[in-house]
Amino acid sequence: MAITRRQFLKGGGLVTAGTLFGPGFFGHGLLRSAQAALEDNDRYFVVIFLNGGNDGLNTVVPVDNVAGLRAAYDAARSSINITPTQLANSLIGLDPISGTQLGIHPGFNVPNGYFDNGAGAGGLKSLYDLGKVAVVQGCGYPEYSLSHEEARIIWQTGVPLGAPAGTGWVGRYLAYEYAGNEIPAVNIDDSIVGEFRQTGTSVLAVRDLENFRFPFDDAYSDDDAAKAAAFAALNQSAVSGAQPAALFIGNTGLATYDAAAAFQSLSGLYEGDRAAQSQLYSDVGRSLAYDLRQVASVIYGVEQGVPNVSARFFQVSNGGYDTHSDQGGADPNGQHFSLHAELGGALKVFYDDLASMPGNVANRVCVLVWSEFSRRIVQNQNGTDHGSQGPMFVIGGGVQGGVYGRHPNIEASALDDEGNTTYTQDANSFRSTDFRDVYGTILKHWVNLPPATVQTLLPLDATAEALADPAHYWRSANFDLGFLP
């Protein structure tokens, strides 16, 4: 049976960005530095997306009333209020500007026994206490959108104003550093996520490594060998030609085929060598834990030198954060508690897994956690509506833990007409953290891009309004936020 174009491009959870988008901008891939920065320093980067809009005010909570933050919080939150007593075991330090004592949601301090066999106990709070978590407050962007779809695109592209970029902020880096015959990134998903979209290199979309395979037709498996030979011959012919487009397609096709065979083996390798660590993800028993186990399996394969496995960039997501109702406060049976326990427990198991790998891989992994927006300051009946700026987390052995940025202004008199904190770059005690400064800090300090290059990948706001009113737009980049050395 003939292999259709669709079968080549997508099947068995496999998609390659280079093949999908073509070689339109692949000049950067050919002219990149002799060796990509991550290959030089042997680092990894993982993005975790909290899908639905995580409630930032109940994620990083003011505990005392310095600068009036606790009084404003109590006035805004009633049935989902988290009390200072409930936060006593989740304190994370002081707001850097106001000096207000802060705590993270108690769900992040995963109780022993919350998951099977005590897996993930201590959660994100235990990693914070080890100095491995940076809490970056008040992250947002000008002219913020309260639409899930629009906000996701803005965060994924790193371009809040004007026409959508069409490429992701991570993807632009990948296209800058890697060529079409390389596969530097993996998304644990059915398709390539927005942050990783680009036109210069390949990205694998893998839902399940154990069942991962090259997308031959299952109904006609007897001639798989003939199909493989035909596919290889077609791509080799393209590589042998002089046409740049054909060369690009041939290289990505050959890389995809080689990777399919290699990646399929990773689950068995990991399970065979690290059965005890694998069981901890199963004990957490949530989708995020299973997805992070997929990432750990690929990283372990890279560390073990499995041929044709060299991915350094990953993305996973976790849903359920659109908490319009039944959000809950600190109740262990509440929706928000469950979500934060899942995130915290899965990250604790993932970090410990990496730390126990030969070479203490946890010191070479940086994890970024984000959500498309926060929730409104004043709660509704028992949940929260769409909001503006909220916290991001950066986690890893190389992270300088602590609290960064400024807690958003939550005074009722300071909110916009929809009850949300207003984005500002004015030099006041509630200055917002532009999310692009977080991205830029990672690109500069983790993947070692020169600041000028980072700025080309994350251009400043340049509309007429931004030029006329820099206090309300991103006109001065800060790629040295301090959470990475």
C-alpha positions in Angstrom: 0.0 0.0 0.0 1.2 3.5 -0.8 2.3 5.7 2.0 0.4 9.0 1.9 1.9 12.4 2.8 -0.2 12.5 5.9 1.1 9.2 7.0 4.7 10.4 6.7 4.0 13.7 8.5 1.9 12.5 11.4 1.2 9.1 12.9 1.9 7.3 16.1 2.3 10.6 17.8 5.1 11.8 15.6 5.4 15.3 13.9 8.6 17.1 12.8 8.5 20.9 12.7 11.1 21.1 9.9 9.1 19.0 7.6 5.8 20.7 8.4 7.0 24.2 8.0 9.7 23.9 5.3 13.0 25.6 4.9 11.8 29.2 4.6 14.1 30.6 7.4 16.7 27.9 7.6 19.6 30.2 6.9 20.2 30.5 10.6 20.4 26.8 10.9 23.2 26.6 8.3 25.1 29.6 9.6 24.8 28.8 13.3 27.8 28.6 15.6 30.0 25.5 15.2 28.4 23.9 18.2 25.1 24.8 19.9 25.4 26.4 23.3 23.6 23.5 25.1 25.9 21.0 23.5 28.8 22.9 25.0 27.5 23.0 28.5 25.4 19.8 28.5 22.2 21.5 29.8 18.5 20.8 29.4 15.4 23.0 29.4 11.9 21.9 30.2 8.7 24.1 29.8 5.6 23.2 31.8 2.4 25.0 30.8 -0.5 25.2 33.3 -3.4 25.3 30.9 -6.5 27.3 31.9 -5.1 30.3 33.8 -3.7 29.5 37.2 -4.9 31.7 40.1 -1.7 33.6 41.0 -3.1 35.3 44.1 -3.9 32.0 45.7 -0.6 30.6 44.4 1.7 33.2 46.0 -0.3 34.6 49.0 0.5 37.6 51.2 0.6 36.4 54.8 1.0 39.6 56.8 -0.3 43.1 56.3 2.9 45.0 55.5 2.0 47.5 52.7 -1.6 46.5 53.2 -1.4 43.4 51.0 -3.1 41.0 53.5 -6.0 43.4 54.2 -6.5 43.8 50.4 -6.4 40.0 50.0 -8.9 39.3 52.8 -11.3 41.9 51.3 -11.1 40.2 47.9 -11.3 36.6 48.9 -13.9 35.0 51.2 -14.8 31.4 50.6 -11.5 30.7 48.9 -9.4 32.6 51.4 -6.2 31.0 52.6 -5.4 32.0 56.2 -2.0 32.9 57.6 -2.4 29.8 59.8 -3.0 27.6 56.8 0.1 29.1 55.2 2.4 28.6 58.2 4.1 25.6 56.7 4.4 27.1 53.2 6.3 30.4 53.9 8.8 31.4 51.2 10.2 34.6 52.4 9.5 38.3 51.9 8.3 40.3 49.0 11.6 42.0 47.8 10.1 45.5 47.7 7.3 45.7 50.3 8.8 43.3 52.8 5.5 41.4 53.1 5.8 37.8 54.2 4.7 35.5 51.5 3.5 31.9 51.3 2.8 29.5 48.5 -0.4 27.5 48.3 -0.4 24.6 50.9 -1.0 22.2 48.0 2.6 22.7 47.0 3.7 21.3 50.4 2.5 17.8 49.4 1.5 15.9 52.6 3.2 12.5 53.1 0.6 10.0 52.0 -1.3 12.3 49.7 0.0 10.1 46.8 0.7 6.4 47.0 3.6 5.3 49.1 4.5 8.9 50.0 5.6 9.8 46.4 6.4 13.5 45.9 6.1 14.3 49.6 7.2 17.8 50.4 6.5 18.8 46.8 7.6 22.2 45.4 8.0 23.6 48.9 10.8 21.1 49.8 12.6 22.1 46.6 12.2 25.7 47.5 13.7 25.0 50.9 16.7 23.5 49.1 17.2 26.7 47.2 16.1 25.1 43.9 13.0 27.2 43.1 12.7 30.8 42.0 9.3 32.4 42.4 9.0 35.2 39.9 6.0 37.5 40.8 3.8 39.8 38.9 4.5 38.4 35.4 2.5 39.8 32.5 2.6 42.1 29.5 1.0 45.3 28.2 -2.5 45.4 26.8 -3.2 42.0 28.3 -5.8 39.7 26.8 -8.3 37.7 28.9 -9.0 35.3 26.1 -7.5 31.8 26.6 -6.5 31.4 22.9 -5.1 34.9 22.4 -3.2 34.9 25.8 -1.7 31.5 25.0 -0.4 32.7 21.6 1.1 35.8 23.2 3.0 33.8 25.9 4.1 31.2 23.4 5.3 33.6 20.8 6.7 36.3 23.2 5.1 39.0 21.0 2.2 40.7 22.8 1.5 43.6 20.4 0.8 43.6 16.7 0.4 40.6 14.4 1.1 37.1 15.8 4.7 36.1 15.2 3.9 32.6 13.8 7.0 31.2 15.6 7.5 30.5 19.3 10.1 32.1 21.5 11.9 28.8 22.1 11.4 27.9 18.4 13.3 31.0 17.3 16.2 30.0 19.4 16.1 26.4 18.0 16.1 27.8 14.4 19.0 30.0 15.3 21.2 27.3 16.7 20.3 24.1 15.0 20.1 22.8 11.4 17.4 20.8 9.7 19.0 17.4 10.2 19.0 17.8 14.0 16.2 17.1 16.5 17.0 19.2 19.5 13.5 19.2 21.0 10.6 17.0 22.1 7.0 17.9 23.0 5.1 15.4 25.0 2.0 16.1 23.0 0.1 15.1 19.8 1.4 18.1 17.9 4.1 20.8 18.1 3.2 23.4 20.8 3.3 27.1 20.1 6.6 27.8 22.0 8.5 25.5 19.7 7.1 26.4 16.3 9.8 27.5 13.8 11.1 26.8 10.4 14.7 25.8 10.8 15.0 22.5 12.6 12.9 19.5 13.7 10.8 18.9 16.8 9.3 15.5 17.8 5.8 15.4 19.2 5.6 12.2 21.2 2.7 11.2 23.3 4.0 7.9 24.5 7.5 6.6 24.1 6.6 3.0 24.7 4.3 3.0 21.7 6.3 5.4 19.6 7.0 4.3 16.1 7.5 5.5 12.5 4.1 6.0 11.1 3.8 3.1 8.7 0.3 1.8 8.0 -0.6 -0.7 10.7 -3.2 -2.3 8.4 -0.4 -3.3 5.9 2.6 -4.1 8.1 3.9 -7.0 5.9 5.7 -4.5 3.6 7.2 -2.2 6.3 10.7 -3.1 5.3 10.0 -2.1 1.6 8.3 1.1 2.8 11.4 2.0 4.9 13.7 1.3 2.0 11.6 3.5 -0.3 11.4 6.3 2.2 15.2 6.2 2.8 15.9 6.2 -0.9 13.6 9.1 -1.5 15.2 11.2 1.2 18.7 10.2 0.2 17.9 11.3 -3.3 16.7 14.6 -2.1 19.9 15.1 0.0 22.0 14.3 -3.0 20.4 17.0 -5.1 21.3 20.7 -5.3 17.9 22.2 -4.4 17.9 23.8 -0.9 14.3 22.8 -0.2 14.9 19.2 -1.3 18.1 19.1 0.8 16.2 20.3 3.9 13.3 17.9 3.4 15.7 15.0 2.8 17.7 15.7 5.9 14.7 16.1 8.2 13.2 13.0 6.7 16.3 10.9 7.4 16.6 12.4 10.9 13.0 11.6 11.6 13.3 8.0 10.6 16.5 7.4 12.6 15.0 9.2 15.6 11.8 7.1 15.5 13.7 3.9 15.9 15.9 5.3 18.6 13.2 7.0 20.7 11.1 3.8 20.7 13.8 2.1 22.7 14.0 4.8 25.4 11.1 3.7 27.5 12.5 0.1 27.8 16.0 1.4 28.6 14.7 3.7 31.4 12.3 1.1 32.9 15.1 -1.5 32.9 17.7 0.7 34.6 15.5 2.9 36.8 12.5 0.8 37.8 12.4 2.3 41.4 12.4 5.9 40.1 9.8 5.0 37.5 7.5 3.6 40.1 7.4 6.9 41.9 5.8 8.6 38.9 3.2 5.8 38.9 2.6 6.4 42.6 1.8 10.1 41.9 -0.5 8.7 39.3 -1.4 11.9 37.5 -0.9 12.9 33.9 1.8 15.4 34.6 3.9 12.8 36.4 3.6 10.4 33.5 4.6 13.1 31.0 7.6 14.1 33.1 8.6 10.4 33.2 8.7 10.6 29.4 11.0 13.6 29.6 13.2 11.8 32.1 13.4 8.8 29.8 14.7 10.9 26.9 17.2 12.7 29.1 18.4 9.4 30.5 18.8 8.2 26.9 20.9 11.2 26.0 23.0 10.7 29.1 23.6 7.1 28.2 24.7 8.0 24.7 21.8 6.3 22.8 22.5 7.0 19.1 20.2 9.5 17.3 18.9 10.9 20.6 20.2 14.3 21.4 17.1 16.4 22.5 17.8 19.1 25.0 14.5 21.0 25.0 11.1 19.7 26.2 7.5 20.8 26.8 4.7 19.3 28.8 1.4 20.7 29.9 -1.2 20.2 32.6 -4.9 21.2 32.4 -7.7 22.1 34.8 -6.7 25.6 35.9 -9.8 27.4 34.5 -11.3 27.6 38.0 -14.5 29.6 37.6 -16.2 27.5 40.2 -15.4 25.2 43.1 -11.8 26.4 43.2 -11.3 25.8 46.9 -8.8 27.4 49.2 -6.5 25.3 51.3 -8.9 22.3 51.5 -6.9 19.2 50.5 -10.1 18.0 48.7 -10.3 21.3 46.7 -9.6 21.7 43.0 -6.7 24.1 43.4 -5.1 22.1 46.1 -5.2 19.0 43.9 -3.7 20.8 41.0 -0.8 22.3 43.0 -0.2 18.9 44.7 0.0 17.3 41.3 2.5 19.9 40.0 4.5 19.9 43.2 4.6 16.1 43.6 5.4 15.5 40.0 8.3 18.0 40.1 9.7 16.6 43.3 9.8 13.1 41.8 11.3 14.5 38.6 13.9 16.5 40.3 14.9 13.6 42.6 15.0 11.3 39.6 17.4 13.6 37.7 19.5 14.2 40.8 20.1 10.4 41.2 21.2 9.9 37.6 24.9 9.6 37.1 26.4 13.1 36.9 23.6 14.7 39.0 21.6 15.7 36.0 19.4 17.9 38.1 22.1 20.5 38.2 21.9 20.7 34.4 18.1 20.9 34.0 16.1 24.2 34.2 12.3 24.0 34.4 10.0 26.9 33.6 6.4 26.9 34.7 3.9 29.4 33.2 0.1 29.9 32.7 -1.6 32.0 30.1 -3.0 34.4 32.7 -3.8 34.6 36.3 -7.3 35.0 37.8 -9.3 38.1 38.9 -8.4 39.6 42.2 -11.9 39.6 43.7 -13.4 36.1 43.7 -16.8 35.2 42.3 -19.2 33.0 44.3 -16.7 30.1 44.8 -14.1 30.6 42.1 -12.3 33.2 40.0 -12.7 34.8 36.6 -9.9 35.5 34.1 -7.2 37.9 35.3 -4.0 39.5 34.3 -0.5 39.0 35.8 0.6 36.1 38.0 3.7 34.2 39.1 6.1 32.0 37.1 8.4 29.4 38.6 11.9 28.5 37.6 13.2 25.2 39.0 16.5 23.4 38.9 19.8 22.6 40.5 21.4 25.6 38.8 18.7 28.0 39.9 19.3 30.6 42.6 16.1 30.1 44.6 14.1 32.8 46.2 11.4 35.4 45.5 11.9 37.7 42.6 9.8 40.6 41.2 7.1 42.5 43.0 3.8 41.3 44.3 1.0 42.8 42.1 -1.0 45.7 43.5 -4.3 44.2 44.7 -5.8 47.2 46.3 -9.4 47.7 45.0 -8.7 51.3 44.1 -5.7 50.2 41.9 -7.6 47.6 39.8 -8.8 48.1 36.2 -12.5 48.2 35.3 -12.6 44.4 35.2 -11.0 44.0 38.6 -7.5 43.1 37.5 -4.0 44.4 38.3 -2.8 46.8 35.7 0.5 46.2 33.9 3.1 48.9 34.5 6.8 49.5 34.0 6.7 52.6 36.1 9.4 52.7 38.8 7.0 52.2 41.7 6.6 49.5 44.4 4.3 47.5 42.2 6.2 47.4 38.9 5.2 44.4 36.8 7.7 41.7 35.7 7.4 41.4 31.9 7.4 37.7 31.0 9.8 38.4 28.2 12.5 39.4 30.8 12.1 35.9 32.3 12.4 34.3 28.8 15.4 36.6 28.1 17.1 35.7 31.4 16.9 32.0 30.4 18.2 32.6 26.9 21.1 34.7 28.2 22.1 32.8 31.3 21.0 29.3 30.6 21.6 28.8 26.9 24.3 31.5 26.8 23.1 33.7 24.0 24.6 37.2 23.8 22.2 39.9 25.0 22.0 41.5 21.5 21.0 38.2 20.0 18.4 37.6 22.8 16.9 41.0 22.0 16.5 40.1 18.3 14.5 37.0 19.4 12.5 39.0 21.9 12.0 42.5 20.3 10.9 45.4 22.5 7.5 46.9 22.1 7.8 49.4 19.2 4.2 50.6 18.5 3.5 54.3 18.5 1.8 54.0 21.8 4.8 52.2 23.3 7.3 54.8 22.0 5.1 57.6 23.5 4.4 56.0 26.8 7.3 53.7 27.9 6.0 53.5 31.5 3.2 51.2 30.3 5.1 49.1 27.7 8.2 46.9 27.6 10.8 49.5 26.4 13.7 48.5 28.6 14.7 44.8 28.7 16.2 43.2 31.9 17.7 39.9 31.0 19.5 39.7 34.4 16.7 38.9 36.8 19.1 37.0 39.0 17.5 33.6 39.3 20.2 32.1 37.1 23.9 32.7 37.8 
